[in-house]
Amino acid sequence: TVMSWRGVKGGITAAKSGHEVVMAPTTHTYLDYYQSQDPGELPAIGGFLPLETVYEFDPIPEELTAEEAGRVLGAQAQLWTEYLPTPGHVEYMAFPRLLALSEVTWSLKERKNYADFLTRLNTHEERLRYLNVNFRSIKTPPNK
């Protein structure tokens, strides 16, 4: 199984060559990147990966045939913790982006709708609060 984390090209090549693939590109799945460009945001390794970018990810590239696409097992998020000193910090970096990636991996491309996702996210936020999970609220402006 090939983990394609330096973009999707390696995953495409692997799937076309008959190998199983997990898509994990830095551009869409690295949750240790900043969620906003606010200087007051919790420390991160660098980069910028807003919620909408995660949601826009399609783990099955269009250039794959149906047979090749069947070799894409799914996607994986990465959350390296060298800059995340507490469990609460890790939770904050993961949520709600992990919810977006979850929906991306289980939804058909033509059924995805970011506005609908944001509506559902309100319910998820209530659940996260109830569970005492630290997260970045969608009510926080994206660049603040």
GIHU-V972751 format. One record per pair of residues at least 12 apart in sequence whose ideal C-beta (glycine too) atoms are under 7 Angstrom apart, sorted by sequence separation. I is the first residue (numbers start at 1). GAP is how many residues later the second one is. If there is no record, write none. Layout:
I/GAP, I/GAP
This chain:
2/12, 11/12, 32/12, 33/12, 60/12, 125/12, 32/13, 33/13, 34/13, 59/13, 125/13, 33/14, 34/14, 35/14, 36/14, 79/14, 103/14, 8/15, 33/15, 35/15, 59/15, 79/15, 33/16, 35/16, 59/16, 2/17, 4/17, 8/17, 30/17, 100/17, 121/17, 7/18, 57/18, 1/19, 2/19, 3/19, 4/19, 5/19, 30/19, 4/20, 5/20, 6/20, 7/20, 118/20, 1/21, 3/21, 4/21, 5/21, 77/21, 99/22, 77/24, 28/25, 96/25, 99/25, 28/26, 75/26, 96/28, 28/29, 75/29, 75/30, 74/31, 95/33, 45/35, 23/36, 45/38, 95/38, 44/39, 96/39, 43/40, 95/40, 96/40, 95/41, 91/42, 92/42, 96/42, 54/43, 91/43, 92/43, 91/44, 92/44, 51/45, 55/45, 59/45, 29/46, 31/46, 32/46, 51/46, 54/46, 59/46, 88/46, 29/47, 31/47, 32/47, 42/47, 54/47, 57/47, 29/48, 30/48, 31/48, 32/48, 12/49, 15/49, 23/49, 29/49, 44/49, 51/49, 55/49, 21/50, 42/50, 12/51, 20/51, 21/51, 22/51, 24/51, 32/51, 58/51, 12/52, 16/52, 19/52, 21/52, 22/52, 23/52, 24/52, 32/52, 8/53, 15/53, 20/53, 22/53, 22/54, 24/54, 15/56, 15/57, 55/59, 11/61, 32/61, 31/62, 35/62, 52/62, 55/62, 31/63, 31/66, 31/67, 1/72, 29/72, 50/92, 35/101, 38/105, 36/106, 37/106, 38/106, 36/107, 36/108
